[in-house]
Amino acid sequence: MEQAKKHDRKIMITDIAIDKVPLVEVPGLTRDECEMIACEHKHLLRTAKDSNNSDEVSIIIKL
């Protein structure tokens, strides 16, 4: 977490960070929907890492 507070340099996305994406239980969503969001989050980070030099990317999903 300390790394994320430093704004003087870019933080590269790693496979370890991708593997650590937690399952967040969002009120009003089913467990399956929450698992799908976590999966999409991992996919988004992998895309940023592999195809965008760890720069920001965005995604729109329909639940």
Biopython code that builds the backbone (N, CA, C, O; Angstrom):
import numpy as np
from Bio.PDB.StructureBuilder import StructureBuilder

atoms = [
    (1, "MET", "N", (0.822, -1.190, 0.000)),
    (1, "MET", "CA", (0.000, 0.000, 0.000)),
    (1, "MET", "C", (0.870, 1.259, 0.000)),
    (1, "MET", "O", (0.504, 2.278, -0.585)),
    (2, "GLU", "N", (1.990, 1.177, 0.644)),
    (2, "GLU", "CA", (2.889, 2.328, 0.684)),
    (2, "GLU", "C", (3.304, 2.744, -0.721)),
    (2, "GLU", "O", (3.449, 3.932, -1.008)),
    (3, "GLN", "N", (3.497, 1.739, -1.609)),
    (3, "GLN", "CA", (3.875, 2.026, -2.982)),
    (3, "GLN", "C", (2.822, 2.865, -3.686)),
    (3, "GLN", "O", (3.157, 3.769, -4.452)),
    (4, "ALA", "N", (1.572, 2.577, -3.436)),
    (4, "ALA", "CA", (0.486, 3.275, -4.113)),
    (4, "ALA", "C", (0.424, 4.748, -3.728)),
    (4, "ALA", "O", (-0.151, 5.548, -4.467)),
    (5, "LYS", "N", (0.995, 5.119, -2.605)),
    (5, "LYS", "CA", (0.956, 6.504, -2.146)),
    (5, "LYS", "C", (2.016, 7.368, -2.817)),
    (5, "LYS", "O", (1.952, 8.595, -2.743)),
    (6, "LYS", "N", (2.987, 6.742, -3.469)),
    (6, "LYS", "CA", (4.057, 7.488, -4.109)),
    (6, "LYS", "C", (3.616, 7.865, -5.522)),
    (6, "LYS", "O", (3.379, 6.997, -6.361)),
    (7, "HIS", "N", (3.511, 9.152, -5.770)),
    (7, "HIS", "CA", (3.054, 9.627, -7.067)),
    (7, "HIS", "C", (4.201, 10.133, -7.929)),
    (7, "HIS", "O", (3.971, 10.721, -8.986)),
    (8, "ASP", "N", (5.434, 9.909, -7.484)),
    (8, "ASP", "CA", (6.571, 10.417, -8.230)),
    (8, "ASP", "C", (7.052, 9.450, -9.305)),
    (8, "ASP", "O", (7.934, 9.791, -10.093)),
    (9, "ARG", "N", (6.479, 8.243, -9.346)),
    (9, "ARG", "CA", (6.870, 7.286, -10.370)),
    (9, "ARG", "C", (5.717, 6.330, -10.652)),
    (9, "ARG", "O", (4.815, 6.140, -9.836)),
    (10, "LYS", "N", (5.781, 5.753, -11.809)),
    (10, "LYS", "CA", (4.745, 4.828, -12.249)),
    (10, "LYS", "C", (4.894, 3.490, -11.516)),
    (10, "LYS", "O", (6.007, 3.001, -11.320)),
    (11, "ILE", "N", (3.774, 2.912, -11.120)),
    (11, "ILE", "CA", (3.765, 1.592, -10.499)),
    (11, "ILE", "C", (3.339, 0.594, -11.571)),
    (11, "ILE", "O", (2.234, 0.684, -12.105)),
    (12, "MET", "N", (4.210, -0.348, -11.881)),
    (12, "MET", "CA", (3.908, -1.350, -12.897)),
    (12, "MET", "C", (2.989, -2.423, -12.317)),
    (12, "MET", "O", (3.127, -2.811, -11.157)),
    (13, "ILE", "N", (2.063, -2.891, -13.124)),
    (13, "ILE", "CA", (1.148, -3.953, -12.722)),
    (13, "ILE", "C", (1.896, -5.275, -12.833)),
    (13, "ILE", "O", (2.569, -5.532, -13.832)),
    (14, "THR", "N", (1.778, -6.108, -11.811)),
    (14, "THR", "CA", (2.452, -7.407, -11.801)),
    (14, "THR", "C", (1.433, -8.535, -11.759)),
    (14, "THR", "O", (0.269, -8.325, -11.417)),
    (15, "ASP", "N", (1.883, -9.730, -12.111)),
    (15, "ASP", "CA", (1.015, -10.904, -12.011)),
    (15, "ASP", "C", (0.593, -11.134, -10.568)),
    (15, "ASP", "O", (-0.526, -11.576, -10.309)),
    (16, "ILE", "N", (1.475, -10.838, -9.634)),
    (16, "ILE", "CA", (1.149, -10.993, -8.208)),
    (16, "ILE", "C", (0.000, -10.075, -7.830)),
    (16, "ILE", "O", (-0.922, -10.495, -7.131)),
    (17, "ALA", "N", (0.042, -8.823, -8.284)),
    (17, "ALA", "CA", (-1.038, -7.875, -7.990)),
    (17, "ALA", "C", (-2.351, -8.359, -8.599)),
    (17, "ALA", "O", (-3.406, -8.260, -7.972)),
    (18, "ILE", "N", (-2.285, -8.878, -9.808)),
    (18, "ILE", "CA", (-3.488, -9.378, -10.473)),
    (18, "ILE", "C", (-4.068, -10.548, -9.685)),
    (18, "ILE", "O", (-5.280, -10.629, -9.489)),
    (19, "ASP", "N", (-3.207, -11.448, -9.235)),
    (19, "ASP", "CA", (-3.668, -12.611, -8.462)),
    (19, "ASP", "C", (-4.286, -12.217, -7.126)),
    (19, "ASP", "O", (-5.079, -12.970, -6.561)),
    (20, "LYS", "N", (-3.930, -11.049, -6.623)),
    (20, "LYS", "CA", (-4.429, -10.599, -5.316)),
    (20, "LYS", "C", (-5.743, -9.815, -5.389)),
    (20, "LYS", "O", (-6.220, -9.318, -4.368)),
    (21, "VAL", "N", (-6.326, -9.700, -6.574)),
    (21, "VAL", "CA", (-7.605, -8.983, -6.678)),
    (21, "VAL", "C", (-8.628, -9.715, -5.808)),
    (21, "VAL", "O", (-8.886, -10.900, -6.017)),
    (22, "PRO", "N", (-9.211, -9.013, -4.836)),
    (22, "PRO", "CA", (-10.135, -9.683, -3.915)),
    (22, "PRO", "C", (-11.547, -9.791, -4.489)),
    (22, "PRO", "O", (-11.930, -9.070, -5.411)),
    (23, "LEU", "N", (-12.291, -10.705, -3.914)),
    (23, "LEU", "CA", (-13.717, -10.787, -4.212)),
    (23, "LEU", "C", (-14.410, -9.817, -3.268)),
    (23, "LEU", "O", (-14.350, -9.977, -2.049)),
    (24, "VAL", "N", (-15.066, -8.816, -3.831)),
    (24, "VAL", "CA", (-15.772, -7.819, -3.033)),
    (24, "VAL", "C", (-17.258, -8.135, -3.104)),
    (24, "VAL", "O", (-17.830, -8.211, -4.192)),
    (25, "GLU", "N", (-17.876, -8.317, -1.957)),
    (25, "GLU", "CA", (-19.303, -8.600, -1.918)),
    (25, "GLU", "C", (-20.066, -7.281, -1.885)),
    (25, "GLU", "O", (-20.110, -6.597, -0.863)),
    (26, "VAL", "N", (-20.660, -6.940, -3.014)),
    (26, "VAL", "CA", (-21.380, -5.684, -3.170)),
    (26, "VAL", "C", (-22.840, -5.903, -2.771)),
    (26, "VAL", "O", (-23.500, -6.791, -3.310)),
    (27, "PRO", "N", (-23.345, -5.104, -1.835)),
    (27, "PRO", "CA", (-24.751, -5.258, -1.443)),
    (27, "PRO", "C", (-25.679, -5.127, -2.658)),
    (27, "PRO", "O", (-25.532, -4.213, -3.469)),
    (28, "GLY", "N", (-26.621, -6.043, -2.766)),
    (28, "GLY", "CA", (-27.569, -6.003, -3.866)),
    (28, "GLY", "C", (-27.164, -6.838, -5.067)),
    (28, "GLY", "O", (-27.966, -7.045, -5.978)),
    (29, "LEU", "N", (-25.919, -7.325, -5.080)),
    (29, "LEU", "CA", (-25.459, -8.180, -6.167)),
    (29, "LEU", "C", (-25.330, -9.613, -5.666)),
    (29, "LEU", "O", (-25.063, -9.849, -4.487)),
    (30, "THR", "N", (-25.521, -10.559, -6.569)),
    (30, "THR", "CA", (-25.356, -11.964, -6.205)),
    (30, "THR", "C", (-23.865, -12.290, -6.130)),
    (30, "THR", "O", (-23.023, -11.534, -6.614)),
    (31, "ARG", "N", (-23.565, -13.414, -5.525)),
    (31, "ARG", "CA", (-22.167, -13.854, -5.451)),
    (31, "ARG", "C", (-21.615, -14.070, -6.866)),
    (31, "ARG", "O", (-20.465, -13.731, -7.145)),
    (32, "ASP", "N", (-22.432, -14.631, -7.748)),
    (32, "ASP", "CA", (-21.987, -14.847, -9.129)),
    (32, "ASP", "C", (-21.634, -13.527, -9.810)),
    (32, "ASP", "O", (-20.641, -13.447, -10.533)),
    (33, "GLU", "N", (-22.440, -12.499, -9.582)),
    (33, "GLU", "CA", (-22.158, -11.190, -10.167)),
    (33, "GLU", "C", (-20.861, -10.611, -9.595)),
    (33, "GLU", "O", (-20.066, -10.019, -10.326)),
    (34, "CYS", "N", (-20.651, -10.782, -8.294)),
    (34, "CYS", "CA", (-19.420, -10.287, -7.663)),
    (34, "CYS", "C", (-18.202, -11.035, -8.195)),
    (34, "CYS", "O", (-17.152, -10.433, -8.419)),
    (35, "GLU", "N", (-18.340, -12.340, -8.396)),
    (35, "GLU", "CA", (-17.238, -13.133, -8.952)),
    (35, "GLU", "C", (-16.937, -12.708, -10.386)),
    (35, "GLU", "O", (-15.777, -12.660, -10.793)),
    (36, "MET", "N", (-17.986, -12.398, -11.152)),
    (36, "MET", "CA", (-17.797, -11.938, -12.525)),
    (36, "MET", "C", (-17.052, -10.600, -12.546)),
    (36, "MET", "O", (-16.183, -10.383, -13.390)),
    (37, "ILE", "N", (-17.394, -9.714, -11.622)),
    (37, "ILE", "CA", (-16.714, -8.416, -11.545)),
    (37, "ILE", "C", (-15.241, -8.609, -11.203)),
    (37, "ILE", "O", (-14.377, -7.969, -11.803)),
    (38, "ALA", "N", (-14.946, -9.486, -10.244)),
    (38, "ALA", "CA", (-13.551, -9.752, -9.879)),
    (38, "ALA", "C", (-12.787, -10.328, -11.072)),
    (38, "ALA", "O", (-11.636, -9.962, -11.308)),
    (39, "CYS", "N", (-13.417, -11.215, -11.813)),
    (39, "CYS", "CA", (-12.792, -11.804, -12.997)),
    (39, "CYS", "C", (-12.523, -10.729, -14.048)),
    (39, "CYS", "O", (-11.447, -10.697, -14.644)),
    (40, "GLU", "N", (-13.495, -9.853, -14.273)),
    (40, "GLU", "CA", (-13.312, -8.762, -15.237)),
    (40, "GLU", "C", (-12.230, -7.792, -14.775)),
    (40, "GLU", "O", (-11.484, -7.255, -15.594)),
    (41, "HIS", "N", (-12.143, -7.569, -13.469)),
    (41, "HIS", "CA", (-11.102, -6.697, -12.912)),
    (41, "HIS", "C", (-9.720, -7.279, -13.223)),
    (41, "HIS", "O", (-8.814, -6.558, -13.639)),
    (42, "LYS", "N", (-9.570, -8.584, -13.018)),
    (42, "LYS", "CA", (-8.294, -9.242, -13.328)),
    (42, "LYS", "C", (-7.972, -9.137, -14.815)),
    (42, "LYS", "O", (-6.833, -8.874, -15.201)),
    (43, "HIS", "N", (-8.992, -9.345, -15.640)),
    (43, "HIS", "CA", (-8.796, -9.252, -17.092)),
    (43, "HIS", "C", (-8.379, -7.829, -17.488)),
    (43, "HIS", "O", (-7.509, -7.644, -18.339)),
    (44, "LEU", "N", (-8.999, -6.845, -16.869)),
    (44, "LEU", "CA", (-8.677, -5.446, -17.137)),
    (44, "LEU", "C", (-7.224, -5.133, -16.764)),
    (44, "LEU", "O", (-6.498, -4.494, -17.526)),
    (45, "LEU", "N", (-6.816, -5.594, -15.583)),
    (45, "LEU", "CA", (-5.432, -5.361, -15.158)),
    (45, "LEU", "C", (-4.446, -6.071, -16.081)),
    (45, "LEU", "O", (-3.396, -5.519, -16.410)),
    (46, "ARG", "N", (-4.778, -7.295, -16.500)),
    (46, "ARG", "CA", (-3.889, -8.039, -17.395)),
    (46, "ARG", "C", (-3.780, -7.314, -18.740)),
    (46, "ARG", "O", (-2.696, -7.246, -19.318)),
    (47, "THR", "N", (-4.885, -6.779, -19.235)),
    (47, "THR", "CA", (-4.857, -6.011, -20.485)),
    (47, "THR", "C", (-3.971, -4.779, -20.335)),
    (47, "THR", "O", (-3.157, -4.486, -21.211)),
    (48, "ALA", "N", (-4.127, -4.058, -19.228)),
    (48, "ALA", "CA", (-3.298, -2.869, -18.989)),
    (48, "ALA", "C", (-1.820, -3.257, -18.930)),
    (48, "ALA", "O", (-0.967, -2.580, -19.504)),
    (49, "LYS", "N", (-1.532, -4.347, -18.233)),
    (49, "LYS", "CA", (-0.142, -4.799, -18.077)),
    (49, "LYS", "C", (0.458, -5.239, -19.413)),
    (49, "LYS", "O", (1.555, -4.816, -19.777)),
    (50, "ASP", "N", (-0.268, -6.086, -20.138)),
    (50, "ASP", "CA", (0.288, -6.714, -21.338)),
    (50, "ASP", "C", (0.185, -5.854, -22.591)),
    (50, "ASP", "O", (1.034, -5.951, -23.477)),
    (51, "SER", "N", (-0.838, -5.018, -22.674)),
    (51, "SER", "CA", (-1.093, -4.306, -23.924)),
    (51, "SER", "C", (-1.009, -2.789, -23.814)),
    (51, "SER", "O", (-1.092, -2.093, -24.827)),
    (52, "ASN", "N", (-0.845, -2.263, -22.599)),
    (52, "ASN", "CA", (-0.871, -0.809, -22.448)),
    (52, "ASN", "C", (0.215, -0.294, -21.509)),
    (52, "ASN", "O", (0.063, 0.767, -20.904)),
    (53, "ASN", "N", (1.308, -1.042, -21.384)),
    (53, "ASN", "CA", (2.452, -0.607, -20.582)),
    (53, "ASN", "C", (2.057, -0.224, -19.150)),
    (53, "ASN", "O", (2.617, 0.706, -18.570)),
    (54, "SER", "N", (1.092, -0.949, -18.596)),
    (54, "SER", "CA", (0.595, -0.711, -17.228)),
    (54, "SER", "C", (-0.052, 0.660, -17.054)),
    (54, "SER", "O", (-0.192, 1.144, -15.931)),
    (55, "ASP", "N", (-0.446, 1.283, -18.159)),
    (55, "ASP", "CA", (-1.163, 2.548, -18.070)),
    (55, "ASP", "C", (-2.653, 2.278, -17.852)),
    (55, "ASP", "O", (-3.117, 1.143, -17.962)),
    (56, "GLU", "N", (-3.377, 3.330, -17.544)),
    (56, "GLU", "CA", (-4.797, 3.194, -17.245)),
    (56, "GLU", "C", (-5.586, 2.696, -18.446)),
    (56, "GLU", "O", (-5.319, 3.065, -19.589)),
    (57, "VAL", "N", (-6.551, 1.859, -18.157)),
    (57, "VAL", "CA", (-7.524, 1.386, -19.136)),
    (57, "VAL", "C", (-8.887, 1.398, -18.449)),
    (57, "VAL", "O", (-8.972, 1.517, -17.226)),
    (58, "SER", "N", (-9.936, 1.276, -19.228)),
    (58, "SER", "CA", (-11.274, 1.237, -18.621)),
    (58, "SER", "C", (-12.102, 0.162, -19.304)),
    (58, "SER", "O", (-11.769, -0.332, -20.381)),
    (59, "ILE", "N", (-13.187, -0.178, -18.636)),
    (59, "ILE", "CA", (-14.081, -1.199, -19.157)),
    (59, "ILE", "C", (-15.499, -0.849, -18.722)),
    (59, "ILE", "O", (-15.708, -0.251, -17.667)),
    (60, "ILE", "N", (-16.455, -1.226, -19.540)),
    (60, "ILE", "CA", (-17.860, -1.097, -19.185)),
    (60, "ILE", "C", (-18.438, -2.499, -19.220)),
    (60, "ILE", "O", (-18.287, -3.214, -20.211)),
    (61, "ILE", "N", (-19.100, -2.894, -18.140)),
    (61, "ILE", "CA", (-19.724, -4.216, -18.114)),
    (61, "ILE", "C", (-21.203, -4.069, -17.802)),
    (61, "ILE", "O", (-21.618, -3.136, -17.114)),
    (62, "LYS", "N", (-21.979, -4.989, -18.309)),
    (62, "LYS", "CA", (-23.398, -5.005, -18.037)),
    (62, "LYS", "C", (-23.682, -6.176, -17.096)),
    (62, "LYS", "O", (-23.327, -7.319, -17.384)),
    (63, "LEU", "N", (-24.317, -5.877, -15.985)),
    (63, "LEU", "CA", (-24.619, -6.933, -15.012)),
    (63, "LEU", "C", (-25.924, -7.611, -15.350)),
    (63, "LEU", "O", (-26.344, -8.527, -14.644)),
]
sb = StructureBuilder()
sb.init_structure("model")
sb.init_model(0)
sb.init_chain("A")
sb.init_seg("    ")
for serial, (resi, resn, name, xyz) in enumerate(atoms, 1):
    if name == "N":
        sb.init_residue(resn, " ", resi, " ")
    sb.init_atom(name, np.array(xyz, "f"), 0.0, 1.0, " ", f" {name:<3s}", serial, name[0])
structure = sb.get_structure()
